[in-house]
Amino acid sequence: MKYLLDAGTLSAALRGRLPVVLKLAELGPGEIAMSVLSRMQVEIGLRTRPRAQARYARLLRTMAQTVRTLEFGEAEAQQAATLGAYLESGGERIGPMELMLAAQAMTHRYTLVAEDLTPYRMVNGLNVENWIGKTS
């Protein structure tokens, strides 16, 4: 199975949160991916917090060199448009970042790993997991 880490899970990995680190240790680098979107979110957080940047920026670069980074291109955009239209036609809606991450995971057949599973529960066909341990 292959896993796509959202920004919260990626941040938890960088901070050394034990449940995430243990799960990552069970997997090979080829089974893990980060979204360019999640990396952007983490980079924003690091750049606005100098102490965090000093502590975690190198870890993020190392992780980005170790695991696959999924880009957001035409196929993912089309999947997001289809998914967004489907959800809206049923009176449902998720945020744009969640929509794009769901589309990436579905396009590449990855399980999305997120701390908050709530927005993803309405997405049929999307596999999601929470490695952090909080209930959502």
The first five atom37 places (N, CA, C, CB, O) and aatype in JSON, in Angstrom:
{
  "aatype": [12, 11, 18, 10, 10, 3, 0, 7, 16, 10, 15, 0, 0, 10, 1, 7, 1, 10, 14, 19, 19, 10, 11, 10, 0, 6, 10, 7, 14, 7, 6, 9, 0, 12, 15, 19, 10, 15, 1, 12, 5, 19, 6, 9, 7, 10, 1, 16, 1, 14, 1, 0, 5, 0, 1, 18, 0, 1, 10, 10, 1, 16, 12, 0, 5, 16, 19, 1, 16, 10, 6, 13, 7, 6, 0, 6, 0, 5, 5, 0, 0, 16, 10, 7, 0, 18, 10, 6, 15, 7, 7, 6, 1, 9, 7, 14, 12, 6, 10, 12, 10, 0, 0, 5, 0, 12, 16, 8, 1, 18, 16, 10, 19, 0, 6, 3, 10, 16, 14, 18, 1, 12, 19, 2, 7, 10, 2, 19, 6, 2, 17, 9, 7, 11, 16, 15],
  "atom_mask": [
    [1, 1, 1, 1, 1],
    [1, 1, 1, 1, 1],
    [1, 1, 1, 1, 1],
    [1, 1, 1, 1, 1],
    [1, 1, 1, 1, 1],
    [1, 1, 1, 1, 1],
    [1, 1, 1, 1, 1],
    [1, 1, 1, 0, 1],
    [1, 1, 1, 1, 1],
    [1, 1, 1, 1, 1],
    [1, 1, 1, 1, 1],
    [1, 1, 1, 1, 1],
    [1, 1, 1, 1, 1],
    [1, 1, 1, 1, 1],
    [1, 1, 1, 1, 1],
    [1, 1, 1, 0, 1],
    [1, 1, 1, 1, 1],
    [1, 1, 1, 1, 1],
    [1, 1, 1, 1, 1],
    [1, 1, 1, 1, 1],
    [1, 1, 1, 1, 1],
    [1, 1, 1, 1, 1],
    [1, 1, 1, 1, 1],
    [1, 1, 1, 1, 1],
    [1, 1, 1, 1, 1],
    [1, 1, 1, 1, 1],
    [1, 1, 1, 1, 1],
    [1, 1, 1, 0, 1],
    [1, 1, 1, 1, 1],
    [1, 1, 1, 0, 1],
    [1, 1, 1, 1, 1],
    [1, 1, 1, 1, 1],
    [1, 1, 1, 1, 1],
    [1, 1, 1, 1, 1],
    [1, 1, 1, 1, 1],
    [1, 1, 1, 1, 1],
    [1, 1, 1, 1, 1],
    [1, 1, 1, 1, 1],
    [1, 1, 1, 1, 1],
    [1, 1, 1, 1, 1],
    [1, 1, 1, 1, 1],
    [1, 1, 1, 1, 1],
    [1, 1, 1, 1, 1],
    [1, 1, 1, 1, 1],
    [1, 1, 1, 0, 1],
    [1, 1, 1, 1, 1],
    [1, 1, 1, 1, 1],
    [1, 1, 1, 1, 1],
    [1, 1, 1, 1, 1],
    [1, 1, 1, 1, 1],
    [1, 1, 1, 1, 1],
    [1, 1, 1, 1, 1],
    [1, 1, 1, 1, 1],
    [1, 1, 1, 1, 1],
    [1, 1, 1, 1, 1],
    [1, 1, 1, 1, 1],
    [1, 1, 1, 1, 1],
    [1, 1, 1, 1, 1],
    [1, 1, 1, 1, 1],
    [1, 1, 1, 1, 1],
    [1, 1, 1, 1, 1],
    [1, 1, 1, 1, 1],
    [1, 1, 1, 1, 1],
    [1, 1, 1, 1, 1],
    [1, 1, 1, 1, 1],
    [1, 1, 1, 1, 1],
    [1, 1, 1, 1, 1],
    [1, 1, 1, 1, 1],
    [1, 1, 1, 1, 1],
    [1, 1, 1, 1, 1],
    [1, 1, 1, 1, 1],
    [1, 1, 1, 1, 1],
    [1, 1, 1, 0, 1],
    [1, 1, 1, 1, 1],
    [1, 1, 1, 1, 1],
    [1, 1, 1, 1, 1],
    [1, 1, 1, 1, 1],
    [1, 1, 1, 1, 1],
    [1, 1, 1, 1, 1],
    [1, 1, 1, 1, 1],
    [1, 1, 1, 1, 1],
    [1, 1, 1, 1, 1],
    [1, 1, 1, 1, 1],
    [1, 1, 1, 0, 1],
    [1, 1, 1, 1, 1],
    [1, 1, 1, 1, 1],
    [1, 1, 1, 1, 1],
    [1, 1, 1, 1, 1],
    [1, 1, 1, 1, 1],
    [1, 1, 1, 0, 1],
    [1, 1, 1, 0, 1],
    [1, 1, 1, 1, 1],
    [1, 1, 1, 1, 1],
    [1, 1, 1, 1, 1],
    [1, 1, 1, 0, 1],
    [1, 1, 1, 1, 1],
    [1, 1, 1, 1, 1],
    [1, 1, 1, 1, 1],
    [1, 1, 1, 1, 1],
    [1, 1, 1, 1, 1],
    [1, 1, 1, 1, 1],
    [1, 1, 1, 1, 1],
    [1, 1, 1, 1, 1],
    [1, 1, 1, 1, 1],
    [1, 1, 1, 1, 1],
    [1, 1, 1, 1, 1],
    [1, 1, 1, 1, 1],
    [1, 1, 1, 1, 1],
    [1, 1, 1, 1, 1],
    [1, 1, 1, 1, 1],
    [1, 1, 1, 1, 1],
    [1, 1, 1, 1, 1],
    [1, 1, 1, 1, 1],
    [1, 1, 1, 1, 1],
    [1, 1, 1, 1, 1],
    [1, 1, 1, 1, 1],
    [1, 1, 1, 1, 1],
    [1, 1, 1, 1, 1],
    [1, 1, 1, 1, 1],
    [1, 1, 1, 1, 1],
    [1, 1, 1, 1, 1],
    [1, 1, 1, 1, 1],
    [1, 1, 1, 1, 1],
    [1, 1, 1, 1, 1],
    [1, 1, 1, 0, 1],
    [1, 1, 1, 1, 1],
    [1, 1, 1, 1, 1],
    [1, 1, 1, 1, 1],
    [1, 1, 1, 1, 1],
    [1, 1, 1, 1, 1],
    [1, 1, 1, 1, 1],
    [1, 1, 1, 1, 1],
    [1, 1, 1, 0, 1],
    [1, 1, 1, 1, 1],
    [1, 1, 1, 1, 1],
    [1, 1, 1, 1, 1]
  ],
  "atom_positions": [
    [[0.84, -1.17, 0.0], [0.0, 0.0, 0.0], [0.89, 1.24, 0.0], [-0.96, -0.01, 1.22], [1.99, 1.22, 0.55]],
    [[0.41, 2.32, -0.62], [1.16, 3.58, -0.67], [0.38, 4.65, 0.06], [1.44, 4.01, -2.14], [-0.85, 4.68, 0.04]],
    [[1.11, 5.54, 0.72], [0.51, 6.54, 1.59], [0.93, 7.95, 1.19], [0.88, 6.28, 3.05], [2.1, 8.2, 0.9]],
    [[-0.03, 8.86, 1.18], [0.2, 10.27, 0.91], [-0.02, 11.04, 2.21], [-0.74, 10.8, -0.23], [-1.12, 11.01, 2.78]],
    [[1.01, 11.73, 2.68], [0.94, 12.44, 3.96], [0.4, 13.85, 3.78], [2.33, 12.48, 4.62], [0.86, 14.59, 2.91]],
    [[-0.58, 14.22, 4.6], [-1.05, 15.61, 4.58], [-0.1, 16.46, 5.42], [-2.53, 15.71, 5.11], [0.83, 15.93, 6.03]],
    [[-0.33, 17.77, 5.45], [0.57, 18.68, 6.15], [0.65, 18.38, 7.65], [0.13, 20.12, 5.95], [1.73, 18.45, 8.23]],
    [[-0.47, 18.04, 8.26], [-0.46, 17.74, 9.69], [0.36, 16.51, 10.02], [0.0, 0.0, 0.0], [1.09, 16.49, 11.01]],
    [[0.24, 15.49, 9.18], [1.01, 14.26, 9.39], [2.49, 14.5, 9.1], [0.47, 13.12, 8.51], [3.36, 14.0, 9.81]],
    [[2.76, 15.26, 8.05], [4.14, 15.6, 7.72], [4.79, 16.39, 8.86], [4.19, 16.42, 6.41], [5.93, 16.12, 9.23]],
    [[4.07, 17.34, 9.41], [4.57, 18.12, 10.55], [4.81, 17.22, 11.76], [3.58, 19.23, 10.92], [5.81, 17.36, 12.46]],
    [[3.88, 16.29, 12.0], [4.04, 15.37, 13.12], [5.28, 14.5, 12.95], [2.79, 14.47, 13.27], [5.99, 14.23, 13.91]],
    [[5.55, 14.08, 11.72], [6.76, 13.29, 11.45], [8.01, 14.11, 11.73], [6.76, 12.8, 9.99], [8.96, 13.62, 12.35]],
    [[8.02, 15.36, 11.28], [9.19, 16.21, 11.5], [9.43, 16.48, 12.98], [9.02, 17.53, 10.76], [10.58, 16.58, 13.42]],
    [[8.35, 16.6, 13.74], [8.46, 16.86, 15.18], [8.75, 15.59, 15.98], [7.18, 17.51, 15.7], [8.93, 15.65, 17.19]],
    [[8.78, 14.45, 15.3], [9.1, 13.2, 15.96], [7.96, 12.6, 16.76], [0.0, 0.0, 0.0], [8.2, 11.87, 17.72]],
    [[6.71, 12.89, 16.38], [5.57, 12.3, 17.07], [5.64, 10.78, 16.93], [4.21, 12.85, 16.51], [5.64, 10.25, 15.81]],
    [[5.7, 10.09, 18.05], [5.99, 8.66, 18.09], [5.08, 7.81, 17.2], [5.9, 8.18, 19.49], [5.6, 6.98, 16.46]],
    [[3.75, 7.95, 17.24], [2.93, 7.07, 16.4], [3.25, 7.21, 14.91], [1.46, 7.37, 16.63], [3.22, 6.22, 14.17]],
    [[3.54, 8.43, 14.47], [3.86, 8.65, 13.06], [5.23, 8.09, 12.73], [3.8, 10.16, 12.72], [5.41, 7.42, 11.71]],
    [[6.19, 8.34, 13.58], [7.55, 7.85, 13.35], [7.57, 6.32, 13.31], [8.5, 8.36, 14.45], [8.25, 5.73, 12.47]],
    [[6.84, 5.68, 14.21], [6.79, 4.21, 14.23], [6.17, 3.66, 12.95], [6.01, 3.72, 15.44], [6.66, 2.67, 12.4]],
    [[5.1, 4.29, 12.48], [4.45, 3.83, 11.24], [5.39, 4.02, 10.05], [3.12, 4.6, 11.01], [5.52, 3.14, 9.21]],
    [[6.05, 5.17, 9.98], [6.99, 5.41, 8.89], [8.13, 4.41, 8.9], [7.55, 6.84, 8.97], [8.61, 4.0, 7.85]],
    [[8.57, 4.01, 10.1], [9.67, 3.04, 10.22], [9.28, 1.67, 9.67], [10.08, 2.91, 11.68], [10.15, 0.91, 9.25]],
    [[7.99, 1.36, 9.68], [7.51, 0.08, 9.14], [7.52, 0.06, 7.61], [6.11, -0.21, 9.64], [7.49, -1.02, 7.01]],
    [[7.55, 1.23, 6.99], [7.38, 1.34, 5.55], [8.69, 1.7, 4.87], [6.32, 2.39, 5.22], [9.59, 2.26, 5.48]],
    [[8.78, 1.36, 3.6], [9.92, 1.78, 2.81], [9.65, 3.13, 2.17], [0.0, 0.0, 0.0], [8.49, 3.52, 2.03]],
    [[10.71, 3.85, 1.77], [10.53, 5.16, 1.15], [9.61, 5.12, -0.08], [11.86, 5.72, 0.76], [8.93, 6.11, -0.37]],
    [[9.59, 4.01, -0.79], [8.74, 3.89, -1.97], [7.26, 3.79, -1.65], [0.0, 0.0, 0.0], [6.42, 3.9, -2.55]],
    [[6.93, 3.58, -0.39], [5.53, 3.47, 0.02], [4.97, 4.78, 0.56], [5.39, 2.39, 1.06], [3.79, 4.86, 0.91]],
    [[5.81, 5.8, 0.63], [5.42, 7.07, 1.25], [5.6, 8.19, 0.24], [6.25, 7.34, 2.54], [6.58, 8.23, -0.5]],
    [[4.64, 9.11, 0.23], [4.77, 10.3, -0.61], [4.27, 11.51, 0.17], [3.98, 10.14, -1.94], [3.44, 11.4, 1.07]],
    [[4.8, 12.66, -0.21], [4.25, 13.91, 0.3], [3.73, 14.69, -0.9], [5.33, 14.73, 1.11], [4.28, 14.61, -1.99]],
    [[2.69, 15.43, -0.68], [2.15, 16.29, -1.72], [2.96, 17.57, -1.76], [0.66, 16.58, -1.49], [3.39, 18.07, -0.72]],
    [[3.16, 18.1, -2.94], [3.78, 19.41, -3.06], [2.94, 20.44, -2.31], [3.94, 19.81, -4.55], [3.47, 21.43, -1.81]],
    [[1.63, 20.21, -2.23], [0.73, 21.11, -1.5], [0.98, 21.04, 0.01], [-0.74, 20.76, -1.81], [1.01, 22.08, 0.68]],
    [[1.15, 19.85, 0.53], [1.44, 19.69, 1.96], [2.8, 20.26, 2.3], [1.37, 18.2, 2.37], [2.98, 20.89, 3.34]],
    [[3.76, 20.04, 1.41], [5.1, 20.6, 1.65], [5.01, 22.12, 1.69], [6.1, 20.15, 0.55], [5.66, 22.76, 2.52]],
    [[4.22, 22.71, 0.79], [4.05, 24.16, 0.78], [3.49, 24.64, 2.11], [3.14, 24.59, -0.37], [3.96, 25.63, 2.67]],
    [[2.47, 23.95, 2.62], [1.87, 24.35, 3.89], [2.88, 24.29, 5.03], [0.66, 23.46, 4.21], [2.94, 25.19, 5.87]],
    [[3.68, 23.24, 5.06], [4.7, 23.1, 6.1], [5.77, 24.18, 5.94], [5.34, 21.69, 6.07], [6.21, 24.77, 6.92]],
    [[6.18, 24.44, 4.69], [7.18, 25.49, 4.43], [6.69, 26.85, 4.91], [7.53, 25.54, 2.93], [7.45, 27.62, 5.49]],
    [[5.42, 27.16, 4.67], [4.86, 28.43, 5.14], [4.98, 28.52, 6.65], [3.37, 28.58, 4.71], [5.42, 29.53, 7.2]],
    [[4.6, 27.44, 7.32], [4.71, 27.42, 8.78], [6.14, 27.62, 9.26], [0.0, 0.0, 0.0], [6.38, 28.34, 10.23]],
    [[7.09, 26.98, 8.59], [8.49, 27.11, 8.98], [9.01, 28.53, 8.74], [9.35, 26.11, 8.23], [9.74, 29.08, 9.56]],
    [[8.63, 29.11, 7.62], [9.14, 30.44, 7.28], [8.57, 31.53, 8.17], [8.83, 30.75, 5.84], [9.16, 32.61, 8.29]],
    [[7.44, 31.27, 8.78], [6.86, 32.28, 9.68], [7.28, 32.07, 11.13], [5.34, 32.26, 9.57], [6.93, 32.85, 12.0]],
    [[8.03, 31.01, 11.38], [8.52, 30.71, 12.73], [10.01, 30.4, 12.66], [7.72, 29.5, 13.37], [10.4, 29.25, 12.45]],
    [[10.85, 31.42, 12.84], [12.3, 31.22, 12.67], [12.89, 30.1, 13.52], [13.02, 32.49, 13.0], [13.77, 29.37, 13.06]],
    [[12.42, 29.94, 14.76], [12.96, 28.86, 15.6], [12.61, 27.5, 15.02], [12.43, 28.98, 17.05], [13.44, 26.58, 15.02]],
    [[11.38, 27.36, 14.52], [10.97, 26.09, 13.91], [11.76, 25.85, 12.63], [9.46, 26.1, 13.61], [12.16, 24.72, 12.35]],
    [[11.97, 26.91, 11.85], [12.73, 26.74, 10.61], [14.14, 26.25, 10.91], [12.78, 28.06, 9.82], [14.64, 25.35, 10.24]],
    [[14.77, 26.83, 11.9], [16.12, 26.41, 12.26], [16.15, 24.94, 12.68], [16.68, 27.28, 13.39], [17.12, 24.23, 12.43]],
    [[15.08, 24.51, 13.31], [15.05, 23.14, 13.85], [14.61, 22.09, 12.82], [14.13, 23.1, 15.03], [15.15, 20.98, 12.82]],
    [[13.64, 22.44, 11.96], [13.01, 21.41, 11.12], [13.25, 21.52, 9.62], [11.56, 21.44, 11.37], [12.95, 20.57, 8.89]],
    [[13.76, 22.64, 9.13], [13.9, 22.82, 7.68], [14.8, 21.75, 7.06], [14.47, 24.2, 7.37], [14.49, 21.22, 5.99]],
    [[15.9, 21.43, 7.72], [16.8, 20.4, 7.17], [16.13, 19.03, 7.15], [18.09, 20.34, 7.99], [16.31, 18.26, 6.21]],
    [[15.36, 18.72, 8.19], [14.63, 17.45, 8.21], [13.64, 17.37, 7.05], [13.88, 17.28, 9.54], [13.5, 16.33, 6.42]],
    [[12.96, 18.49, 6.77], [12.0, 18.51, 5.67], [12.71, 18.29, 4.34], [11.23, 19.84, 5.64], [12.24, 17.52, 3.5]],
    [[13.85, 18.95, 4.14], [14.61, 18.75, 2.89], [15.06, 17.3, 2.75], [15.83, 19.69, 2.85], [14.98, 16.73, 1.66]],
    [[15.53, 16.71, 3.84], [15.98, 15.32, 3.8], [14.81, 14.39, 3.47], [16.61, 14.92, 5.14], [14.95, 13.47, 2.67]],
    [[13.68, 14.64, 4.1], [12.51, 13.81, 3.82], [12.08, 13.95, 2.37], [11.35, 14.17, 4.77], [11.71, 12.97, 1.72]],
    [[12.12, 15.18, 1.85], [11.72, 15.42, 0.46], [12.66, 14.71, -0.52], [11.71, 16.92, 0.16], [12.24, 14.33, -1.61]],
    [[13.91, 14.52, -0.13], [14.85, 13.79, -0.98], [14.68, 12.28, -0.87], [16.28, 14.17, -0.62], [15.12, 11.53, -1.74]],
    [[14.04, 11.84, 0.2], [13.9, 10.41, 0.49], [12.61, 9.82, -0.06], [13.98, 10.18, 1.97], [12.61, 8.71, -0.58]],
    [[11.52, 10.56, 0.05], [10.22, 10.05, -0.39], [9.79, 10.77, -1.66], [9.16, 10.22, 0.72], [10.33, 11.82, -2.01]],
    [[8.82, 10.21, -2.32], [8.29, 10.8, -3.55], [7.48, 12.05, -3.21], [7.42, 9.77, -4.32], [6.72, 12.07, -2.24]],
    [[7.65, 13.09, -4.02], [6.81, 14.28, -3.91], [5.85, 14.28, -5.09], [7.68, 15.59, -3.88], [6.28, 14.29, -6.25]],
    [[4.56, 14.27, -4.79], [3.55, 14.28, -5.85], [3.25, 15.71, -6.25], [2.26, 13.56, -5.39], [2.89, 16.54, -5.41]],
    [[3.39, 16.0, -7.53], [3.05, 17.31, -8.07], [1.54, 17.39, -8.26], [3.79, 17.57, -9.42], [0.85, 16.37, -8.23]],
    [[1.03, 18.59, -8.45], [-0.39, 18.78, -8.74], [-0.47, 19.31, -10.16], [-1.08, 19.77, -7.71], [-0.22, 20.49, -10.43]],
    [[-0.84, 18.41, -11.08], [-0.89, 18.75, -12.5], [-2.28, 18.6, -13.08], [0.0, 0.0, 0.0], [-3.28, 18.65, -12.37]],
    [[-2.32, 18.42, -14.38], [-3.58, 18.35, -15.12], [-4.47, 17.2, -14.66], [-3.3, 18.21, -16.6], [-5.66, 17.39, -14.44]],
    [[-3.9, 16.01, -14.51], [-4.72, 14.85, -14.1], [-5.34, 15.08, -12.73], [-3.87, 13.57, -14.08], [-6.51, 14.76, -12.51]],
    [[-4.56, 15.62, -11.82], [-5.06, 15.88, -10.47], [-6.12, 16.99, -10.49], [-3.91, 16.26, -9.52], [-7.11, 16.92, -9.76]],
    [[-5.89, 18.01, -11.32], [-6.87, 19.11, -11.42], [-8.2, 18.6, -11.97], [-6.32, 20.23, -12.32], [-9.26, 19.0, -11.49]],
    [[-8.15, 17.73, -12.96], [-9.38, 17.18, -13.52], [-10.1, 16.31, -12.49], [-9.08, 16.36, -14.78], [-11.33, 16.35, -12.39]],
    [[-9.34, 15.52, -11.75], [-9.94, 14.69, -10.69], [-10.58, 15.58, -9.63], [-8.88, 13.77, -10.03], [-11.68, 15.29, -9.16]],
    [[-9.92, 16.67, -9.26], [-10.46, 17.6, -8.26], [-11.75, 18.25, -8.77], [-9.43, 18.68, -7.91], [-12.71, 18.4, -8.02]],
    [[-11.76, 18.63, -10.04], [-12.96, 19.25, -10.61], [-14.13, 18.26, -10.62], [-12.69, 19.75, -12.04], [-15.25, 18.62, -10.26]],
    [[-13.87, 17.04, -11.01], [-14.91, 16.01, -11.02], [-15.42, 15.75, -9.62], [-14.38, 14.71, -11.65], [-16.62, 15.69, -9.38]],
    [[-14.5, 15.58, -8.69], [-14.87, 15.31, -7.31], [-15.62, 16.48, -6.68], [-13.62, 14.99, -6.49], [-16.63, 16.28, -6.01]],
    [[-15.13, 17.69, -6.91], [-15.79, 18.88, -6.37], [-17.2, 19.04, -6.9], [0.0, 0.0, 0.0], [-18.13, 19.35, -6.14]],
    [[-17.38, 18.83, -8.2], [-18.71, 18.93, -8.8], [-19.64, 17.86, -8.25], [-18.63, 18.82, -10.33], [-20.81, 18.13, -7.97]],
    [[-19.13, 16.65, -8.09], [-19.94, 15.57, -7.53], [-20.39, 15.89, -6.11], [-19.15, 14.25, -7.55], [-21.56, 15.73, -5.78]],
    [[-19.47, 16.35, -5.29], [-19.82, 16.68, -3.9], [-20.84, 17.81, -3.85], [-18.56, 17.06, -3.11], [-21.81, 17.74, -3.1]],
    [[-20.62, 18.85, -4.65], [-21.55, 19.99, -4.64], [-22.93, 19.59, -5.14], [-21.0, 21.12, -5.48], [-23.93, 20.11, -4.65]],
    [[-22.99, 18.68, -6.11], [-24.3, 18.25, -6.61], [-25.09, 17.51, -5.54], [-24.13, 17.36, -7.84], [-26.32, 17.44, -5.6]],
    [[-24.39, 16.95, -4.57], [-25.04, 16.26, -3.46], [-25.18, 17.14, -2.22], [0.0, 0.0, 0.0], [-25.55, 16.66, -1.15]],
    [[-24.88, 18.42, -2.37], [-25.0, 19.35, -1.25], [-23.85, 19.3, -0.27], [0.0, 0.0, 0.0], [-23.96, 19.83, 0.83]],
    [[-22.75, 18.66, -0.65], [-21.58, 18.55, 0.22], [-20.47, 19.45, -0.3], [-21.09, 17.07, 0.31], [-20.45, 19.82, -1.48]],
    [[-19.56, 19.79, 0.57], [-18.44, 20.63, 0.16], [-17.28, 20.42, 1.12], [-18.86, 22.13, 0.12], [-17.47, 20.3, 2.33]],
    [[-16.07, 20.38, 0.56], [-14.87, 20.36, 1.4], [-13.98, 21.51, 0.95], [-14.11, 18.97, 1.3], [-14.15, 22.05, -0.14]],
    [[-13.03, 21.88, 1.79], [-12.14, 22.99, 1.48], [-11.28, 22.7, 0.26], [0.0, 0.0, 0.0], [-11.07, 21.54, -0.09]],
    [[-10.78, 23.75, -0.37], [-9.99, 23.55, -1.59], [-8.73, 22.71, -1.38], [-9.6, 24.89, -2.15], [-8.39, 21.89, -2.24]],
    [[-8.03, 22.89, -0.26], [-6.82, 22.1, -0.03], [-7.18, 20.63, 0.18], [-6.05, 22.64, 1.2], [-6.5, 19.75, -0.35]],
    [[-8.23, 20.37, 0.93], [-8.67, 18.99, 1.15], [-9.11, 18.35, -0.16], [-9.82, 18.94, 2.18], [-8.83, 17.18, -0.41]],
    [[-9.79, 19.13, -1.0], [-10.24, 18.64, -2.3], [-9.03, 18.26, -3.17], [-11.1, 19.7, -3.02], [-9.03, 17.21, -3.81]],
    [[-8.02, 19.11, -3.18], [-6.84, 18.83, -4.0], [-6.06, 17.63, -3.48], [-5.93, 20.06, -4.06], [-5.58, 16.81, -4.27]],
    [[-5.94, 17.5, -2.15], [-5.24, 16.33, -1.59], [-6.01, 15.04, -1.87], [-5.05, 16.5, -0.08], [-5.41, 14.02, -2.21]],
    [[-7.33, 15.09, -1.74], [-8.14, 13.91, -2.05], [-7.97, 13.53, -3.51], [-9.64, 14.18, -1.74], [-7.84, 12.34, -3.83]],
    [[-7.96, 14.52, -4.39], [-7.79, 14.25, -5.82], [-6.42, 13.64, -6.11], [-7.98, 15.54, -6.63], [-6.31, 12.72, -6.91]],
    [[-5.39, 14.15, -5.46], [-4.05, 13.57, -5.65], [-4.02, 12.12, -5.21], [-3.0, 14.38, -4.88], [-3.53, 11.25, -5.93]],
    [[-4.55, 11.86, -4.03], [-4.54, 10.5, -3.51], [-5.32, 9.56, -4.44], [-5.14, 10.45, -2.09], [-4.87, 8.45, -4.71]],
    [[-6.46, 10.01, -4.9], [-7.27, 9.16, -5.78], [-6.6, 8.96, -7.14], [-8.66, 9.78, -5.96], [-6.62, 7.85, -7.67]],
    [[-6.03, 10.01, -7.7], [-5.37, 9.91, -9.0], [-4.23, 8.89, -8.98], [-4.83, 11.27, -9.43], [-4.06, 8.12, -9.92]],
    [[-3.47, 8.89, -7.9], [-2.29, 8.02, -7.81], [-2.54, 6.75, -7.01], [-1.15, 8.77, -7.19], [-1.63, 5.95, -6.8]],
    [[-3.78, 6.56, -6.57], [-4.18, 5.38, -5.79], [-3.38, 5.23, -4.49], [-4.02, 4.11, -6.64], [-2.87, 4.16, -4.17]],
    [[-3.28, 6.33, -3.78], [-2.63, 6.35, -2.47], [-3.7, 6.41, -1.39], [-1.65, 7.54, -2.35], [-4.81, 6.89, -1.62]],
    [[-3.35, 5.94, -0.21], [-4.16, 6.16, 0.98], [-3.72, 7.5, 1.56], [-4.01, 4.99, 2.03], [-2.53, 7.72, 1.79]],
    [[-4.67, 8.38, 1.79], [-4.36, 9.69, 2.35], [-4.26, 9.58, 3.86], [-5.43, 10.74, 1.95], [-5.16, 9.05, 4.51]],
    [[-3.17, 10.07, 4.43], [-2.97, 10.04, 5.87], [-3.16, 11.47, 6.38], [-1.54, 9.48, 6.25], [-2.41, 12.38, 6.02]],
    [[-4.17, 11.63, 7.23], [-4.53, 12.96, 7.73], [-4.87, 12.89, 9.21], [-5.7, 13.55, 6.93], [-5.32, 11.85, 9.7]],
    [[-4.67, 13.99, 9.9], [-5.05, 14.05, 11.31], [-6.56, 14.19, 11.44], [-4.33, 15.21, 12.02], [-7.18, 13.54, 12.28]],
    [[-7.14, 15.05, 10.62], [-8.58, 15.28, 10.65], [-9.21, 14.56, 9.46], [-8.92, 16.8, 10.63], [-9.08, 15.0, 8.32]],
    [[-9.89, 13.47, 9.74], [-10.5, 12.67, 8.67], [-11.87, 13.18, 8.27], [-10.6, 11.23, 9.1], [-12.41, 12.76, 7.25]],
    [[-12.45, 14.08, 9.05], [-13.83, 14.52, 8.84], [-14.11, 14.98, 7.41], [-14.15, 15.63, 9.78], [-15.09, 14.51, 6.83]],
    [[-13.31, 15.88, 6.82], [-13.66, 16.34, 5.48], [-13.57, 15.25, 4.41], [-12.78, 17.48, 5.09], [-14.18, 15.37, 3.35]],
    [[-12.83, 14.22, 4.69], [-12.6, 13.18, 3.68], [-13.62, 12.05, 3.74], [-11.22, 12.61, 3.84], [-13.71, 11.25, 2.81]],
    [[-14.38, 11.96, 4.81], [-15.32, 10.85, 4.97], [-16.41, 10.85, 3.91], [-15.96, 10.91, 6.34], [-16.98, 9.8, 3.6]],
    [[-16.72, 12.0, 3.34], [-17.77, 12.08, 2.32], [-17.26, 11.77, 0.91], [-18.39, 13.46, 2.34], [-18.04, 11.77, -0.04]],
    [[-15.97, 11.5, 0.78], [-15.38, 11.24, -0.53], [-15.37, 9.74, -0.78], [-13.94, 11.82, -0.62], [-14.52, 9.01, -0.25]],
    [[-16.31, 9.28, -1.58], [-16.4, 7.85, -1.91], [-15.17, 7.41, -2.7], [-17.68, 7.56, -2.72], [-14.73, 8.09, -3.63]],
    [[-14.63, 6.27, -2.32], [-13.48, 5.72, -3.03], [-12.13, 6.2, -2.53], [0.0, 0.0, 0.0], [-11.09, 5.76, -3.02]],
    [[-12.12, 7.1, -1.54], [-10.87, 7.59, -0.98], [-10.55, 6.83, 0.29], [-10.95, 9.12, -0.7], [-11.36, 6.79, 1.22]],
    [[-9.38, 6.22, 0.34], [-8.92, 5.55, 1.55], [-8.18, 6.56, 2.41], [-8.01, 4.32, 1.21], [-7.28, 7.25, 1.93]],
    [[-8.55, 6.63, 3.68], [-7.91, 7.57, 4.6], [-7.54, 6.87, 5.9], [-8.83, 8.78, 4.89], [-8.22, 5.94, 6.34]],
    [[-6.46, 7.33, 6.51], [-6.02, 6.82, 7.8], [-5.52, 7.98, 8.65], [-4.9, 5.75, 7.64], [-5.12, 9.03, 8.12]],
    [[-5.55, 7.79, 9.96], [-5.01, 8.74, 10.92], [-3.91, 8.02, 11.69], [-6.12, 9.31, 11.88], [-4.19, 7.05, 12.39]],
    [[-2.68, 8.48, 11.56], [-1.56, 7.86, 12.27], [-1.23, 8.6, 13.57], [-0.34, 7.82, 11.38], [-0.44, 8.1, 14.37]],
    [[-1.81, 9.75, 13.77], [-1.46, 10.57, 14.92], [-2.14, 10.07, 16.18], [-1.82, 12.03, 14.67], [-1.6, 10.2, 17.28]],
    [[-3.32, 9.51, 16.02], [-3.98, 8.9, 17.16], [-5.14, 9.68, 17.72], [0.0, 0.0, 0.0], [-5.93, 9.13, 18.49]],
    [[-5.28, 10.96, 17.36], [-6.44, 11.71, 17.81], [-7.65, 11.22, 17.04], [-6.24, 13.24, 17.62], [-7.54, 10.86, 15.87]],
    [[-8.79, 11.2, 17.7], [-10.0, 10.81, 16.99], [-10.53, 11.98, 16.22], [-11.07, 10.27, 17.97], [-10.46, 13.13, 16.67]],
    [[-11.05, 11.69, 15.04], [-11.63, 12.75, 14.22], [-12.86, 12.23, 13.51], [-10.62, 13.29, 13.21], [-13.5, 12.98, 12.77]]
  ]
}
